[in-house]
Amino acid sequence: MIQILTVTTQQEEGGALFLKIILFIYFIPSMIALLRLPVLKFKFLVVLLINAFLGWTVYGWWLSFIKAVSSSKGF
């Protein structure tokens, strides 16, 4: 009985770790925008909104990634 409980706990921790990794990858463009442009909060907000609402599509994720790494002059 105790062995079953420990196996279940280990599986749940593995699932939580997987979810954390997926969320980290999902929000990489937002983190890049925040680190690159701490002064331009509007650009960070745009990247965050694109990433949050369209990031689940490949096109939306790449759009937010390109927007995050692009120069501030081309805004």
Backbone atoms as SQL, in Angstrom:
CREATE TABLE atoms (id INTEGER PRIMARY KEY, chain TEXT, resi INTEGER, resn TEXT, atom TEXT, x REAL, y REAL, z REAL);
INSERT INTO atoms VALUES
  (1, 'A', 1, 'MET', 'N', 0.818, -1.188, 0.000),
  (2, 'A', 1, 'MET', 'CA', 0.000, 0.000, 0.000),
  (3, 'A', 1, 'MET', 'C', 0.869, 1.263, 0.000),
  (4, 'A', 2, 'ILE', 'N', 1.879, 1.300, 0.816),
  (5, 'A', 2, 'ILE', 'CA', 2.756, 2.470, 0.884),
  (6, 'A', 2, 'ILE', 'C', 3.521, 2.638, -0.423),
  (7, 'A', 3, 'GLN', 'N', 3.910, 1.536, -1.029),
  (8, 'A', 3, 'GLN', 'CA', 4.634, 1.612, -2.292),
  (9, 'A', 3, 'GLN', 'C', 3.755, 2.216, -3.380),
  (10, 'A', 4, 'ILE', 'N', 2.487, 1.911, -3.405),
  (11, 'A', 4, 'ILE', 'CA', 1.567, 2.470, -4.395),
  (12, 'A', 4, 'ILE', 'C', 1.461, 3.983, -4.206),
  (13, 'A', 5, 'LEU', 'N', 1.390, 4.444, -2.975),
  (14, 'A', 5, 'LEU', 'CA', 1.284, 5.877, -2.711),
  (15, 'A', 5, 'LEU', 'C', 2.547, 6.627, -3.139),
  (16, 'A', 6, 'THR', 'N', 3.704, 6.038, -2.928),
  (17, 'A', 6, 'THR', 'CA', 4.936, 6.711, -3.327),
  (18, 'A', 6, 'THR', 'C', 5.076, 6.766, -4.834),
  (19, 'A', 7, 'VAL', 'N', 4.641, 5.734, -5.522),
  (20, 'A', 7, 'VAL', 'CA', 4.698, 5.739, -6.989),
  (21, 'A', 7, 'VAL', 'C', 3.759, 6.805, -7.532),
  (22, 'A', 8, 'THR', 'N', 2.563, 6.931, -6.976),
  (23, 'A', 8, 'THR', 'CA', 1.619, 7.944, -7.421),
  (24, 'A', 8, 'THR', 'C', 2.179, 9.342, -7.178),
  (25, 'A', 9, 'THR', 'N', 2.805, 9.563, -6.046),
  (26, 'A', 9, 'THR', 'CA', 3.377, 10.863, -5.737),
  (27, 'A', 9, 'THR', 'C', 4.497, 11.202, -6.715),
  (28, 'A', 10, 'GLN', 'N', 5.323, 10.252, -7.041),
  (29, 'A', 10, 'GLN', 'CA', 6.404, 10.492, -7.987),
  (30, 'A', 10, 'GLN', 'C', 5.853, 10.811, -9.370),
  (31, 'A', 11, 'GLN', 'N', 4.779, 10.155, -9.764),
  (32, 'A', 11, 'GLN', 'CA', 4.182, 10.441, -11.067),
  (33, 'A', 11, 'GLN', 'C', 3.580, 11.840, -11.086),
  (34, 'A', 12, 'GLU', 'N', 2.942, 12.263, -10.008),
  (35, 'A', 12, 'GLU', 'CA', 2.361, 13.599, -9.947),
  (36, 'A', 12, 'GLU', 'C', 3.449, 14.666, -9.985),
  (37, 'A', 13, 'GLU', 'N', 4.565, 14.435, -9.322),
  (38, 'A', 13, 'GLU', 'CA', 5.668, 15.386, -9.359),
  (39, 'A', 13, 'GLU', 'C', 6.256, 15.472, -10.763),
  (40, 'A', 14, 'GLY', 'N', 6.319, 14.337, -11.454),
  (41, 'A', 14, 'GLY', 'CA', 6.798, 14.344, -12.832),
  (42, 'A', 14, 'GLY', 'C', 5.869, 15.118, -13.746),
  (43, 'A', 15, 'GLY', 'N', 4.568, 14.991, -13.516),
  (44, 'A', 15, 'GLY', 'CA', 3.592, 15.737, -14.306),
  (45, 'A', 15, 'GLY', 'C', 3.675, 17.227, -14.052),
  (46, 'A', 16, 'ALA', 'N', 3.904, 17.606, -12.802),
  (47, 'A', 16, 'ALA', 'CA', 4.046, 19.023, -12.467),
  (48, 'A', 16, 'ALA', 'C', 5.313, 19.592, -13.094),
  (49, 'A', 17, 'LEU', 'N', 6.382, 18.824, -13.088),
  (50, 'A', 17, 'LEU', 'CA', 7.621, 19.264, -13.715),
  (51, 'A', 17, 'LEU', 'C', 7.435, 19.449, -15.216),
  (52, 'A', 18, 'PHE', 'N', 6.734, 18.517, -15.850),
  (53, 'A', 18, 'PHE', 'CA', 6.453, 18.613, -17.281),
  (54, 'A', 18, 'PHE', 'C', 5.643, 19.869, -17.583),
  (55, 'A', 19, 'LEU', 'N', 4.647, 20.164, -16.762),
  (56, 'A', 19, 'LEU', 'CA', 3.828, 21.360, -16.953),
  (57, 'A', 19, 'LEU', 'C', 4.659, 22.631, -16.800),
  (58, 'A', 20, 'LYS', 'N', 5.553, 22.657, -15.833),
  (59, 'A', 20, 'LYS', 'CA', 6.420, 23.820, -15.637),
  (60, 'A', 20, 'LYS', 'C', 7.342, 24.027, -16.836),
  (61, 'A', 21, 'ILE', 'N', 7.877, 22.954, -17.380),
  (62, 'A', 21, 'ILE', 'CA', 8.753, 23.056, -18.550),
  (63, 'A', 21, 'ILE', 'C', 7.980, 23.575, -19.755),
  (64, 'A', 22, 'ILE', 'N', 6.782, 23.054, -19.970),
  (65, 'A', 22, 'ILE', 'CA', 5.948, 23.500, -21.089),
  (66, 'A', 22, 'ILE', 'C', 5.597, 24.979, -20.953),
  (67, 'A', 23, 'LEU', 'N', 5.221, 25.412, -19.749),
  (68, 'A', 23, 'LEU', 'CA', 4.891, 26.827, -19.546),
  (69, 'A', 23, 'LEU', 'C', 6.112, 27.717, -19.726),
  (70, 'A', 24, 'PHE', 'N', 7.282, 27.243, -19.308),
  (71, 'A', 24, 'PHE', 'CA', 8.508, 28.013, -19.513),
  (72, 'A', 24, 'PHE', 'C', 8.774, 28.202, -21.003),
  (73, 'A', 25, 'ILE', 'N', 8.665, 27.135, -21.776),
  (74, 'A', 25, 'ILE', 'CA', 8.886, 27.222, -23.221),
  (75, 'A', 25, 'ILE', 'C', 7.833, 28.125, -23.875),
  (76, 'A', 26, 'TYR', 'N', 6.602, 28.010, -23.407),
  (77, 'A', 26, 'TYR', 'CA', 5.496, 28.791, -23.966),
  (78, 'A', 26, 'TYR', 'C', 5.729, 30.290, -23.795),
  (79, 'A', 27, 'PHE', 'N', 6.272, 30.697, -22.640),
  (80, 'A', 27, 'PHE', 'CA', 6.437, 32.118, -22.349),
  (81, 'A', 27, 'PHE', 'C', 7.858, 32.622, -22.564),
  (82, 'A', 28, 'ILE', 'N', 8.685, 31.897, -23.294),
  (83, 'A', 28, 'ILE', 'CA', 10.038, 32.375, -23.605),
  (84, 'A', 28, 'ILE', 'C', 10.014, 33.728, -24.330),
  (85, 'A', 29, 'PRO', 'N', 9.166, 33.946, -25.338),
  (86, 'A', 29, 'PRO', 'CA', 9.157, 35.262, -25.993),
  (87, 'A', 29, 'PRO', 'C', 8.845, 36.409, -25.028),
  (88, 'A', 30, 'SER', 'N', 7.942, 36.191, -24.093),
  (89, 'A', 30, 'SER', 'CA', 7.609, 37.238, -23.129),
  (90, 'A', 30, 'SER', 'C', 8.783, 37.525, -22.202),
  (91, 'A', 31, 'MET', 'N', 9.487, 36.489, -21.795),
  (92, 'A', 31, 'MET', 'CA', 10.648, 36.682, -20.928),
  (93, 'A', 31, 'MET', 'C', 11.767, 37.413, -21.667),
  (94, 'A', 32, 'ILE', 'N', 11.969, 37.079, -22.942),
  (95, 'A', 32, 'ILE', 'CA', 12.984, 37.763, -23.739),
  (96, 'A', 32, 'ILE', 'C', 12.636, 39.239, -23.880),
  (97, 'A', 33, 'ALA', 'N', 11.370, 39.534, -24.154),
  (98, 'A', 33, 'ALA', 'CA', 10.946, 40.931, -24.304),
  (99, 'A', 33, 'ALA', 'C', 11.130, 41.694, -22.997),
  (100, 'A', 34, 'LEU', 'N', 10.859, 41.070, -21.881),
  (101, 'A', 34, 'LEU', 'CA', 11.022, 41.745, -20.595),
  (102, 'A', 34, 'LEU', 'C', 12.488, 42.013, -20.292),
  (103, 'A', 35, 'LEU', 'N', 13.354, 41.061, -20.616),
  (104, 'A', 35, 'LEU', 'CA', 14.780, 41.233, -20.340),
  (105, 'A', 35, 'LEU', 'C', 15.461, 42.189, -21.315),
  (106, 'A', 36, 'ARG', 'N', 15.028, 42.199, -22.563),
  (107, 'A', 36, 'ARG', 'CA', 15.660, 43.051, -23.570),
  (108, 'A', 36, 'ARG', 'C', 15.237, 44.499, -23.460),
  (109, 'A', 37, 'LEU', 'N', 13.994, 44.730, -23.161),
  (110, 'A', 37, 'LEU', 'CA', 13.472, 46.092, -23.204),
  (111, 'A', 37, 'LEU', 'C', 12.764, 46.453, -21.900),
  (112, 'A', 38, 'PRO', 'N', 13.519, 46.615, -20.819),
  (113, 'A', 38, 'PRO', 'CA', 12.842, 46.945, -19.557),
  (114, 'A', 38, 'PRO', 'C', 12.229, 48.344, -19.558),
  (115, 'A', 39, 'VAL', 'N', 12.720, 49.212, -20.434),
  (116, 'A', 39, 'VAL', 'CA', 12.193, 50.573, -20.478),
  (117, 'A', 39, 'VAL', 'C', 10.901, 50.629, -21.294),
  (118, 'A', 40, 'LEU', 'N', 10.846, 49.874, -22.379),
  (119, 'A', 40, 'LEU', 'CA', 9.668, 49.899, -23.258),
  (120, 'A', 40, 'LEU', 'C', 8.639, 48.873, -22.783),
  (121, 'A', 41, 'LYS', 'N', 7.849, 49.248, -21.812),
  (122, 'A', 41, 'LYS', 'CA', 6.853, 48.327, -21.258),
  (123, 'A', 41, 'LYS', 'C', 5.730, 48.039, -22.256),
  (124, 'A', 42, 'PHE', 'N', 5.462, 48.975, -23.153),
  (125, 'A', 42, 'PHE', 'CA', 4.386, 48.760, -24.117),
  (126, 'A', 42, 'PHE', 'C', 4.725, 47.595, -25.044),
  (127, 'A', 43, 'LYS', 'N', 5.976, 47.523, -25.487),
  (128, 'A', 43, 'LYS', 'CA', 6.368, 46.426, -26.368),
  (129, 'A', 43, 'LYS', 'C', 6.282, 45.086, -25.629),
  (130, 'A', 44, 'PHE', 'N', 6.681, 45.083, -24.361),
  (131, 'A', 44, 'PHE', 'CA', 6.547, 43.873, -23.562),
  (132, 'A', 44, 'PHE', 'C', 5.082, 43.467, -23.447),
  (133, 'A', 45, 'LEU', 'N', 4.207, 44.445, -23.241),
  (134, 'A', 45, 'LEU', 'CA', 2.779, 44.149, -23.120),
  (135, 'A', 45, 'LEU', 'C', 2.228, 43.569, -24.420),
  (136, 'A', 46, 'VAL', 'N', 2.657, 44.111, -25.552),
  (137, 'A', 46, 'VAL', 'CA', 2.211, 43.597, -26.854),
  (138, 'A', 46, 'VAL', 'C', 2.672, 42.156, -27.037),
  (139, 'A', 47, 'VAL', 'N', 3.935, 41.888, -26.728),
  (140, 'A', 47, 'VAL', 'CA', 4.467, 40.526, -26.866),
  (141, 'A', 47, 'VAL', 'C', 3.747, 39.586, -25.912),
  (142, 'A', 48, 'LEU', 'N', 3.489, 40.030, -24.687),
  (143, 'A', 48, 'LEU', 'CA', 2.792, 39.195, -23.716),
  (144, 'A', 48, 'LEU', 'C', 1.382, 38.863, -24.176),
  (145, 'A', 49, 'LEU', 'N', 0.665, 39.833, -24.712),
  (146, 'A', 49, 'LEU', 'CA', -0.704, 39.581, -25.171),
  (147, 'A', 49, 'LEU', 'C', -0.731, 38.656, -26.385),
  (148, 'A', 50, 'ILE', 'N', 0.176, 38.876, -27.324),
  (149, 'A', 50, 'ILE', 'CA', 0.249, 37.983, -28.486),
  (150, 'A', 50, 'ILE', 'C', 0.592, 36.573, -28.033),
  (151, 'A', 51, 'ASN', 'N', 1.539, 36.474, -27.119),
  (152, 'A', 51, 'ASN', 'CA', 1.972, 35.169, -26.645),
  (153, 'A', 51, 'ASN', 'C', 0.863, 34.472, -25.854),
  (154, 'A', 52, 'ALA', 'N', 0.156, 35.212, -25.015),
  (155, 'A', 52, 'ALA', 'CA', -0.872, 34.602, -24.179),
  (156, 'A', 52, 'ALA', 'C', -2.072, 34.131, -24.994),
  (157, 'A', 53, 'PHE', 'N', -2.486, 34.935, -25.982),
  (158, 'A', 53, 'PHE', 'CA', -3.712, 34.595, -26.712),
  (159, 'A', 53, 'PHE', 'C', -3.478, 33.825, -28.007),
  (160, 'A', 54, 'LEU', 'N', -2.317, 34.004, -28.642),
  (161, 'A', 54, 'LEU', 'CA', -2.060, 33.319, -29.899),
  (162, 'A', 54, 'LEU', 'C', -0.865, 32.371, -29.825),
  (163, 'A', 55, 'GLY', 'N', -0.221, 32.302, -28.671),
  (164, 'A', 55, 'GLY', 'CA', 0.981, 31.487, -28.536),
  (165, 'A', 55, 'GLY', 'C', 0.751, 30.000, -28.707),
  (166, 'A', 56, 'TRP', 'N', -0.489, 29.543, -28.514),
  (167, 'A', 56, 'TRP', 'CA', -0.769, 28.119, -28.661),
  (168, 'A', 56, 'TRP', 'C', -0.701, 27.685, -30.119),
  (169, 'A', 57, 'THR', 'N', -0.762, 28.651, -31.046),
  (170, 'A', 57, 'THR', 'CA', -0.547, 28.320, -32.449),
  (171, 'A', 57, 'THR', 'C', 0.930, 28.524, -32.754),
  (172, 'A', 58, 'VAL', 'N', 1.444, 27.803, -33.684),
  (173, 'A', 58, 'VAL', 'CA', 2.854, 27.949, -34.046),
  (174, 'A', 58, 'VAL', 'C', 3.100, 29.343, -34.602),
  (175, 'A', 59, 'TYR', 'N', 2.179, 29.835, -35.401),
  (176, 'A', 59, 'TYR', 'CA', 2.317, 31.173, -35.983),
  (177, 'A', 59, 'TYR', 'C', 2.353, 32.247, -34.901),
  (178, 'A', 60, 'GLY', 'N', 1.467, 32.169, -33.940),
  (179, 'A', 60, 'GLY', 'CA', 1.420, 33.159, -32.868),
  (180, 'A', 60, 'GLY', 'C', 2.661, 33.130, -31.999),
  (181, 'A', 61, 'TRP', 'N', 3.186, 31.933, -31.716),
  (182, 'A', 61, 'TRP', 'CA', 4.394, 31.835, -30.897),
  (183, 'A', 61, 'TRP', 'C', 5.575, 32.460, -31.632),
  (184, 'A', 62, 'TRP', 'N', 5.718, 32.146, -32.918),
  (185, 'A', 62, 'TRP', 'CA', 6.828, 32.715, -33.684),
  (186, 'A', 62, 'TRP', 'C', 6.664, 34.221, -33.861),
  (187, 'A', 63, 'LEU', 'N', 5.451, 34.688, -34.039),
  (188, 'A', 63, 'LEU', 'CA', 5.202, 36.123, -34.150),
  (189, 'A', 63, 'LEU', 'C', 5.635, 36.836, -32.872),
  (190, 'A', 64, 'SER', 'N', 5.269, 36.304, -31.724),
  (191, 'A', 64, 'SER', 'CA', 5.673, 36.935, -30.474),
  (192, 'A', 64, 'SER', 'C', 7.181, 36.822, -30.253),
  (193, 'A', 65, 'PHE', 'N', 7.788, 35.725, -30.685),
  (194, 'A', 65, 'PHE', 'CA', 9.235, 35.564, -30.548),
  (195, 'A', 65, 'PHE', 'C', 9.980, 36.580, -31.406),
  (196, 'A', 66, 'ILE', 'N', 9.553, 36.740, -32.654),
  (197, 'A', 66, 'ILE', 'CA', 10.193, 37.699, -33.563),
  (198, 'A', 66, 'ILE', 'C', 9.996, 39.121, -33.041),
  (199, 'A', 67, 'LYS', 'N', 8.818, 39.416, -32.525),
  (200, 'A', 67, 'LYS', 'CA', 8.560, 40.737, -31.965),
  (201, 'A', 67, 'LYS', 'C', 9.433, 41.000, -30.742),
  (202, 'A', 68, 'ALA', 'N', 9.713, 39.963, -29.962),
  (203, 'A', 68, 'ALA', 'CA', 10.532, 40.117, -28.758),
  (204, 'A', 68, 'ALA', 'C', 11.997, 40.371, -29.086),
  (205, 'A', 69, 'VAL', 'N', 12.507, 39.749, -30.135),
  (206, 'A', 69, 'VAL', 'CA', 13.929, 39.908, -30.459),
  (207, 'A', 69, 'VAL', 'C', 14.192, 41.008, -31.468),
  (208, 'A', 70, 'SER', 'N', 13.146, 41.601, -32.025),
  (209, 'A', 70, 'SER', 'CA', 13.347, 42.668, -33.007),
  (210, 'A', 70, 'SER', 'C', 13.804, 43.940, -32.293),
  (211, 'A', 71, 'SER', 'N', 14.391, 44.838, -33.064),
  (212, 'A', 71, 'SER', 'CA', 14.884, 46.092, -32.484),
  (213, 'A', 71, 'SER', 'C', 13.707, 46.996, -32.131),
  (214, 'A', 72, 'SER', 'N', 13.945, 47.895, -31.220),
  (215, 'A', 72, 'SER', 'CA', 12.873, 48.805, -30.789),
  (216, 'A', 72, 'SER', 'C', 12.571, 49.865, -31.837),
  (217, 'A', 73, 'LYS', 'N', 13.476, 50.076, -32.790),
  (218, 'A', 73, 'LYS', 'CA', 13.244, 51.080, -33.829),
  (219, 'A', 73, 'LYS', 'C', 12.178, 50.633, -34.817),
  (220, 'A', 74, 'GLY', 'N', 12.062, 49.315, -35.023),
  (221, 'A', 74, 'GLY', 'CA', 11.102, 48.801, -35.978),
  (222, 'A', 74, 'GLY', 'C', 9.750, 48.533, -35.387),
  (223, 'A', 75, 'PHE', 'N', 9.417, 49.172, -34.287),
  (224, 'A', 75, 'PHE', 'CA', 8.155, 48.922, -33.613),
  (225, 'A', 75, 'PHE', 'C', 7.021, 49.483, -34.425);
